[in-house]
Amino acid sequence: MKRSKQLEKTVKDYLDVKGIKYIRVDSYRCFRCGQVQNTQAAGMPDFLCLYPLVAIECKTGTGRLSEGQKETLSLLERSGVDVIVLRDTIDELIEYFEGKEL
C-alpha cells in the first residue's frame, strides 16, 4: 500500500475509533495517465469532520498542496473551519482531538 493511502487509512481508523463523524470524498487516479478522475473531489480535503468541524488533508514525504487544495483550505479557514495538514503521521490530529470535548 502506498504511504499516502496508508496515512489516509490510519486517519480513518483513528476517526472511527473516536466515533467522529466525517465526510470522505474518494478520488481515484487513472492507472494509465495518473490523473485524478473524480473532478467533484478536486481541491477537497481528504476528510471533513462534522463535529468538531475540521478539514484534514494528508500528505506524505515532500507532497505539496495543489493550488485547488490551497484555495479550498483557505476558504474553509476563512469560514471558521479548523484545518489540519498532516505530514506522514497523525500526531497533530491526536493532539488536536485531545483537547476537544466529543
Beta strands, then each sheet from edge to edge (+ up, - down):
strand 1: 22-23
strand 2: 47-50
strand 3: 53-59
strand 4: 82-87
sheet 1: 1+ 2- 3+ 4+
end
